[in-house]
Amino acid sequence: MSQRYVKALIEHKDREIFLAGLWAITGFSQQPIVVTKHFKGNSSYNIFSKISILVNSITSFSNTPLIFVFYLGILISSLAGIAAVILVIRRVFFNELLAGWPSLIVSIWFLGGLTIFCLGIIGIYLAKIFSETKQRPYTIIKDIYESAIISDEVNDNP
């Protein structure tokens, strides 16, 4: 790693570090180095450690699951609303009286969808707050290029 790259990595103030994610968002070009491993012993990572790393990597660098929850809530509420309209149409136009459980199930699904939708909204707000509290740098400046004309004008001004 170059010194500039290390300085850029240090600018991230994350407490729970997922280094591969930080490498990616820092933005420097990376060239892999193939290393031949001579000792092939057992890994000290068990399944719970691997799952922990997976959850940490998803929650540290993505709010996509929260957006998925938001859209899932909209989908469930919409399907329950369509089912409610169908139940009303069947009752009004076809005079079909269904037992009480379809309306009960539709109302439970509708309220459940609204709850999931609202949790998605709250989660998205929390993700934005969480992202701001990390104080990650907006940009990382690799090099500053100055033209001779600009630098002469700056030097001429008192």
Short mmCIF file of the C-alpha atoms (twelve columns), coordinates in Angstrom:
data_MODEL
# 
_entry.id   MODEL 
# 
loop_
_atom_site.group_PDB 
_atom_site.id 
_atom_site.type_symbol 
_atom_site.label_atom_id 
_atom_site.label_alt_id 
_atom_site.label_comp_id 
_atom_site.label_asym_id 
_atom_site.label_seq_id 
_atom_site.Cartn_x 
_atom_site.Cartn_y 
_atom_site.Cartn_z 
_atom_site.pdbx_PDB_model_num 
ATOM 1   C CA . MET A 1   0.000   0.000   0.000   1 
ATOM 2   C CA . SER A 2   1.227   3.441   -0.803  1 
ATOM 3   C CA . GLN A 3   1.438   6.092   1.885   1 
ATOM 4   C CA . ARG A 4   -1.340  8.126   0.199   1 
ATOM 5   C CA . TYR A 5   -3.582  5.070   0.209   1 
ATOM 6   C CA . VAL A 6   -2.966  4.401   3.897   1 
ATOM 7   C CA . LYS A 7   -3.672  8.056   4.740   1 
ATOM 8   C CA . ALA A 8   -6.934  7.853   2.782   1 
ATOM 9   C CA . LEU A 9   -7.917  4.689   4.635   1 
ATOM 10  C CA . ILE A 10  -7.208  6.338   7.981   1 
ATOM 11  C CA . GLU A 11  -9.586  9.189   7.091   1 
ATOM 12  C CA . HIS A 12  -12.466 6.746   7.554   1 
ATOM 13  C CA . LYS A 13  -13.576 6.870   11.162  1 
ATOM 14  C CA . ASP A 14  -15.578 3.659   11.283  1 
ATOM 15  C CA . ARG A 15  -15.546 1.766   14.554  1 
ATOM 16  C CA . GLU A 16  -16.688 -1.550  13.128  1 
ATOM 17  C CA . ILE A 17  -14.300 -2.010  10.262  1 
ATOM 18  C CA . PHE A 18  -14.962 -4.165  7.243   1 
ATOM 19  C CA . LEU A 19  -11.653 -3.632  5.498   1 
ATOM 20  C CA . ALA A 20  -12.665 -4.969  2.076   1 
ATOM 21  C CA . GLY A 21  -15.487 -2.422  1.928   1 
ATOM 22  C CA . LEU A 22  -13.198 0.422   2.938   1 
ATOM 23  C CA . TRP A 23  -10.727 -0.640  0.275   1 
ATOM 24  C CA . ALA A 24  -13.469 -0.435  -2.343  1 
ATOM 25  C CA . ILE A 25  -14.910 2.946   -1.363  1 
ATOM 26  C CA . THR A 26  -11.512 4.605   -0.930  1 
ATOM 27  C CA . GLY A 27  -11.154 4.549   -4.701  1 
ATOM 28  C CA . PHE A 28  -7.519  3.816   -5.428  1 
ATOM 29  C CA . SER A 29  -6.667  1.394   -8.200  1 
ATOM 30  C CA . GLN A 30  -5.755  -1.967  -6.759  1 
ATOM 31  C CA . GLN A 31  -3.630  -4.718  -8.192  1 
ATOM 32  C CA . PRO A 32  -3.879  -8.148  -6.585  1 
ATOM 33  C CA . ILE A 33  -0.771  -10.049 -5.632  1 
ATOM 34  C CA . VAL A 34  -1.067  -13.808 -5.809  1 
ATOM 35  C CA . VAL A 35  0.399   -15.495 -2.752  1 
ATOM 36  C CA . THR A 36  1.095   -19.203 -2.671  1 
ATOM 37  C CA . LYS A 37  -0.011  -20.580 0.667   1 
ATOM 38  C CA . HIS A 38  2.237   -23.414 1.824   1 
ATOM 39  C CA . PHE A 39  0.511   -24.403 5.063   1 
ATOM 40  C CA . LYS A 40  -3.119  -25.306 4.570   1 
ATOM 41  C CA . GLY A 41  -4.350  -25.773 8.128   1 
ATOM 42  C CA . ASN A 42  -7.876  -25.435 9.383   1 
ATOM 43  C CA . SER A 43  -9.489  -22.028 9.446   1 
ATOM 44  C CA . SER A 44  -10.237 -20.522 12.839  1 
ATOM 45  C CA . TYR A 45  -13.465 -19.032 11.482  1 
ATOM 46  C CA . ASN A 46  -16.535 -21.061 12.300  1 
ATOM 47  C CA . ILE A 47  -19.935 -20.595 10.658  1 
ATOM 48  C CA . PHE A 48  -21.025 -18.001 13.245  1 
ATOM 49  C CA . SER A 49  -17.929 -15.867 12.622  1 
ATOM 50  C CA . LYS A 50  -18.539 -15.982 8.882   1 
ATOM 51  C CA . ILE A 51  -22.195 -14.997 9.326   1 
ATOM 52  C CA . SER A 52  -21.116 -12.145 11.618  1 
ATOM 53  C CA . ILE A 53  -18.726 -10.850 8.956   1 
ATOM 54  C CA . LEU A 54  -21.469 -11.128 6.327   1 
ATOM 55  C CA . VAL A 55  -23.942 -9.141  8.436   1 
ATOM 56  C CA . ASN A 56  -21.285 -6.546  9.257   1 
ATOM 57  C CA . SER A 57  -20.381 -6.117  5.587   1 
ATOM 58  C CA . ILE A 58  -24.017 -5.681  4.544   1 
ATOM 59  C CA . THR A 59  -24.981 -3.288  7.318   1 
ATOM 60  C CA . SER A 60  -21.805 -1.182  7.121   1 
ATOM 61  C CA . PHE A 61  -21.945 -0.364  3.429   1 
ATOM 62  C CA . SER A 62  -25.520 -0.742  2.251   1 
ATOM 63  C CA . ASN A 63  -28.986 0.425   3.132   1 
ATOM 64  C CA . THR A 64  -30.449 -1.802  0.411   1 
ATOM 65  C CA . PRO A 65  -32.064 -4.240  2.886   1 
ATOM 66  C CA . LEU A 66  -33.949 -1.340  4.464   1 
ATOM 67  C CA . ILE A 67  -35.143 -0.146  1.076   1 
ATOM 68  C CA . PHE A 68  -36.209 -3.736  0.351   1 
ATOM 69  C CA . VAL A 69  -38.267 -3.726  3.595   1 
ATOM 70  C CA . PHE A 70  -39.869 -0.436  2.534   1 
ATOM 71  C CA . TYR A 71  -40.921 -1.841  -0.857  1 
ATOM 72  C CA . LEU A 72  -42.013 -5.133  0.706   1 
ATOM 73  C CA . GLY A 73  -44.387 -3.192  2.951   1 
ATOM 74  C CA . ILE A 74  -45.805 -1.364  -0.067  1 
ATOM 75  C CA . LEU A 75  -46.231 -4.667  -1.925  1 
ATOM 76  C CA . ILE A 76  -47.988 -6.445  0.954   1 
ATOM 77  C CA . SER A 77  -50.289 -3.477  1.598   1 
ATOM 78  C CA . SER A 78  -51.106 -3.180  -2.106  1 
ATOM 79  C CA . LEU A 79  -51.917 -6.867  -2.469  1 
ATOM 80  C CA . ALA A 80  -54.078 -6.756  0.659   1 
ATOM 81  C CA . GLY A 81  -55.829 -3.638  -0.679  1 
ATOM 82  C CA . ILE A 82  -56.525 -5.386  -3.994  1 
ATOM 83  C CA . ALA A 83  -57.850 -8.403  -2.117  1 
ATOM 84  C CA . ALA A 84  -60.095 -6.106  -0.056  1 
ATOM 85  C CA . VAL A 85  -61.486 -4.496  -3.217  1 
ATOM 86  C CA . ILE A 86  -62.164 -7.955  -4.667  1 
ATOM 87  C CA . LEU A 87  -63.997 -8.955  -1.482  1 
ATOM 88  C CA . VAL A 88  -66.144 -5.811  -1.632  1 
ATOM 89  C CA . ILE A 89  -66.898 -6.325  -5.348  1 
ATOM 90  C CA . ARG A 90  -67.879 -9.940  -4.730  1 
ATOM 91  C CA . ARG A 91  -70.208 -8.869  -1.921  1 
ATOM 92  C CA . VAL A 92  -71.796 -5.874  -3.682  1 
ATOM 93  C CA . PHE A 93  -72.117 -7.135  -7.267  1 
ATOM 94  C CA . PHE A 94  -72.382 -10.898 -6.882  1 
ATOM 95  C CA . ASN A 95  -74.031 -10.995 -3.470  1 
ATOM 96  C CA . GLU A 96  -71.545 -13.594 -2.268  1 
ATOM 97  C CA . LEU A 97  -71.358 -13.624 1.467   1 
ATOM 98  C CA . LEU A 98  -68.080 -15.136 2.512   1 
ATOM 99  C CA . ALA A 99  -67.340 -16.257 6.018   1 
ATOM 100 C CA . GLY A 100 -65.577 -13.710 8.247   1 
ATOM 101 C CA . TRP A 101 -62.085 -15.084 7.829   1 
ATOM 102 C CA . PRO A 102 -61.256 -13.578 4.369   1 
ATOM 103 C CA . SER A 103 -61.935 -10.042 5.588   1 
ATOM 104 C CA . LEU A 104 -60.022 -10.753 8.779   1 
ATOM 105 C CA . ILE A 105 -57.018 -12.117 6.883   1 
ATOM 106 C CA . VAL A 106 -57.064 -9.189  4.436   1 
ATOM 107 C CA . SER A 107 -57.157 -6.672  7.279   1 
ATOM 108 C CA . ILE A 108 -54.297 -8.434  9.100   1 
ATOM 109 C CA . TRP A 109 -52.187 -8.482  5.925   1 
ATOM 110 C CA . PHE A 110 -53.014 -4.839  5.206   1 
ATOM 111 C CA . LEU A 111 -52.056 -3.677  8.699   1 
ATOM 112 C CA . GLY A 112 -48.971 -5.895  8.640   1 
ATOM 113 C CA . GLY A 113 -47.939 -4.369  5.308   1 
ATOM 114 C CA . LEU A 114 -48.432 -0.864  6.678   1 
ATOM 115 C CA . THR A 115 -46.334 -1.755  9.717   1 
ATOM 116 C CA . ILE A 116 -43.525 -3.123  7.547   1 
ATOM 117 C CA . PHE A 117 -43.774 -0.048  5.295   1 
ATOM 118 C CA . CYS A 118 -43.450 2.293   8.286   1 
ATOM 119 C CA . LEU A 119 -40.535 0.290   9.680   1 
ATOM 120 C CA . GLY A 120 -38.846 0.625   6.298   1 
ATOM 121 C CA . ILE A 121 -39.249 4.409   6.401   1 
ATOM 122 C CA . ILE A 122 -37.859 4.561   9.935   1 
ATOM 123 C CA . GLY A 123 -34.997 2.264   8.919   1 
ATOM 124 C CA . ILE A 124 -34.087 4.452   5.934   1 
ATOM 125 C CA . TYR A 125 -34.004 7.529   8.186   1 
ATOM 126 C CA . LEU A 126 -31.819 5.689   10.693  1 
ATOM 127 C CA . ALA A 127 -29.499 4.516   7.895   1 
ATOM 128 C CA . LYS A 128 -29.020 8.111   6.759   1 
ATOM 129 C CA . ILE A 129 -28.285 9.250   10.307  1 
ATOM 130 C CA . PHE A 130 -25.905 6.321   10.779  1 
ATOM 131 C CA . SER A 131 -24.132 7.176   7.546   1 
ATOM 132 C CA . GLU A 132 -23.630 10.773  8.685   1 
ATOM 133 C CA . THR A 133 -22.289 9.761   12.097  1 
ATOM 134 C CA . LYS A 134 -19.558 7.652   10.493  1 
ATOM 135 C CA . GLN A 135 -17.993 10.867  9.178   1 
ATOM 136 C CA . ARG A 136 -16.596 9.167   6.115   1 
ATOM 137 C CA . PRO A 137 -14.832 11.582  3.786   1 
ATOM 138 C CA . TYR A 138 -16.980 12.772  0.894   1 
ATOM 139 C CA . THR A 139 -14.055 12.689  -1.481  1 
ATOM 140 C CA . ILE A 140 -10.456 11.619  -1.323  1 
ATOM 141 C CA . ILE A 141 -8.089  13.847  -3.265  1 
ATOM 142 C CA . LYS A 142 -5.286  11.836  -4.809  1 
ATOM 143 C CA . ASP A 143 -3.412  14.617  -6.587  1 
ATOM 144 C CA . ILE A 144 -3.813  18.367  -7.093  1 
ATOM 145 C CA . TYR A 145 -2.972  19.586  -10.583 1 
ATOM 146 C CA . GLU A 146 -2.234  23.284  -11.054 1 
ATOM 147 C CA . SER A 147 -1.566  25.048  -14.300 1 
ATOM 148 C CA . ALA A 148 1.281   27.554  -14.536 1 
ATOM 149 C CA . ILE A 149 -1.129  30.406  -15.382 1 
ATOM 150 C CA . ILE A 150 -3.216  29.941  -12.247 1 
ATOM 151 C CA . SER A 151 -0.229  29.605  -9.951  1 
ATOM 152 C CA . ASP A 152 1.346   32.811  -11.453 1 
ATOM 153 C CA . GLU A 153 -1.900  34.737  -10.908 1 
ATOM 154 C CA . VAL A 154 -2.064  33.564  -7.302  1 
ATOM 155 C CA . ASN A 155 1.531   34.559  -6.672  1 
ATOM 156 C CA . ASP A 156 1.008   38.047  -8.243  1 
ATOM 157 C CA . ASN A 157 -1.949  38.913  -5.987  1 
ATOM 158 C CA . PRO A 158 -0.935  40.397  -2.603  1 
# 
